[in-house]
Amino acid sequence: MQLDEIIKTKYDDLRLIKRLDIPDIGISQRNRKLALSKRKSLFSIVESLKKEIGFVSLNQPKEKVYIPILRSIKTSSLIDSKVFEETTRELYGLDKENVFTGLDLFEKILKIRNDEKRIRKNFEKFENFLSRHFFEKKALEIISHIGEKNIRFLVDGEERKIHDIGDGIQSIISLLFPIFTALPNTWFFIEEPETHLHPGLQRIFIETLINDDFLKGKNLRYFFTTHSNHFLDLTLEMEKISIFQFEKKSVEKYEVKTNVKPNKTILDVLGVNTSSVFLSNTSLWVEGPTDRKYVAKWLRLYNKLEGKKLLKEDIDFAFFEYGGNLIAHYLFDKNGEEINYEKVPEHIKAFSLSNKILLLADSDLAKGSSKKGKRRKILEELSSEKDNFKYLNTIVVEIENLLPMEVIKGFSHLLVKEVHHDKLEGIEFSKEDYSNERLGFFYKKMFKNVKIPEKDQKAFLAKSGTLKNDYKLKLCNYFLEYQIEYEQLVKENNTLKEIIEGLYNFIEA
C-alpha cells in the first residue's frame, strides 16, 4: 500500500474513533476523567503524527538536480557538451545525480520540441517568462538550430544568437530552464546563483521562485550557496526563505548557524563594504517596509496591463526607506523652522545615488500650519520645479487607507474570533467611510455596530487610532497574498489610480 493510501486509511480510522462513545472505565468520576484525558492526549499524538507523515509524503523529492558553478549555455564545436557535467561528476563523486550545466541545452530543447504536450507546455511557460521580463512582452520562441547545433531566439520573427542577448539573461536561462521544465516536487541544489547576475536580475530570479504561480504549483525546493549581499537583503522581505551561515573555524571544524538574520557580522563574513552598492534609474522613497511592499505589488499589477513596459526593481527603480523622522531632520531644524529650501535637493541627493527621486508620504491629515504641513509645501514646490524629483501624497490618512474595500473587509476576519465571522459577512460600507479614518478606530466602530465584544477582539488598536505595527504587517501580508487584478484594485479608487500611474510614468520617463 502506498504511503498516501495508508495516511487516508488511518485518517478515516481517527474520525471513527472520535465518534465512538468511551465507556465508564473507572470506579470514580476522577479516574474516568483521567482516563478520558489520556485517551484524548493519545489521539492528539496520533493525529499530529498523521500530519507529520502527510507533510513528509507531500514533500518527498521526486528528483534532485544539481546546478554547479561550472555552467554556461554557450557552446562550441571545440567543446564537448558533456565536459562540464563529467568534470563535476569526477570532482565531487556524483554518479547517479542529475547534473545540469547548460552546455547540452541544444539537445534538451530539441527533445522538448518533440515531446508530449505536458512537457512542451512547461517550456512555453518558460518562454513566456523570458518574453515578459526581458523582451518587452514580444513573441518569443527558442529553437535548436540543427546546422550550428546551437540555440537561437526568435523575437517577433527576428532571429538572435546566444551571444546577442547578454550574459545576465544567459545566466537566468541556465538557472531557470531546468526549474520551469522540472517535475513536481523536484529539489534543486545551486552553486552561486548570483554569478553574472546584476542585483536587479538577482531580484527577478528570487521573486520568480517565490511568486510565480506556475512554479508554486509544482512544490519545488531550492538550496543555494551564495556570497551575495543582495540575496541576503532580499530575504528581509520574504518569509519563505531560511538563511544558514557557514564559517570555517579550523581545518576540520565549521560553525553553522541556522535561521540567521542579516547583520554586520554576516556582511563581514561575505566581505561586504560601503562600496558594495548599485545604481538604479529611480529611487523611490517610502516611509517603511510595508510601504515598499504595497508599492511593489501595485507596480507589478499595473505592469500586467497590455502594452505596459515591465519595470524591474533594482534596475529601473530601487526603494529607500526614509522614515518620517529622517525627512523632518533634514528639512527642518529642531524648532520646526524651515531651512533654506534651496538646499533641500542637496540634502535629498546626499541619501541617493539615483538620477531621479520620487518621495511618497502619508497624509496623516496634517494641517498646512503644522510641521508636516510645512514640509509637504516645501516638497510640493520642489516637485513642481525639478524634473528629477517628484513628491506624491497619499491624500488619505495612511497608505493602508488606499486599499480596496474587499481587502479591508476580508482582513477584519483576522481581528476577531472565528465565532463572529458570520456577523462580518453582512457588513456594508463605502470607500469614503474609511479613507480619512484611522483604521484602528474604523475597525473598532465596525465591531461595535455588529455587537462583537471587546474580549473577542484582537489587540490591534494603537494609541494613535491606527493599527499597531504588527497588525499593519499582517494587513500588508494579507494584501500580498490576496488575488486581485489591477482593474479591481483601482475600481472606485481614483486616488490610488493616480498614485500608481504617477509612480509608473515618473520611473518610465
Buried (B, 14 or more C-beta within 10 A) or exposed (E): EEEEEEBBEBBEEEEEEEEEEEEEEEEEEEEBEEBEEEEEEEEEEEBEEBEEBBEEEEEEEEEBBBBBEBBBBBBEEEEEBEEBBEBBBEEEEBEEBBBBBBBBBBEBBBEBBEEEEEBBEBBBBBBBBBBBBBBBBEEBBBBBBEEEBBBBBBBEEEEEEBEEBBBBBBBBBBBBBBBBBBEEBBBBBBBBBBBBBBBBBBBBBBBBBBBBEBBEEBEBEBEBEBEBBBBBBBBEBEEEBEBEBEEEEEEEEEEEEEEBEBEEEBBEEBEBEEEEEEEBBBBBBBBBBBBBBBBBBBBBBBBEEEEBEBBBBBBBBBBBBBEBEBBBEBBBEEEEEBEEBEEBBEBBBEBBEBEBBBBBBBBBBBEEEEBBBBBBEBBEEBBEEBEBBBBBBBBBBBBBBBBBBEBBBBBBBEBBEEEBEEBBEEEEBEBEBBBEBBBBBBBBEBBEEBEBEEEEBBEBBBEEBBBBEEBBBBBBBBBBEBEBEBEEBBBEBEBBBEBBEBBBEBBEE
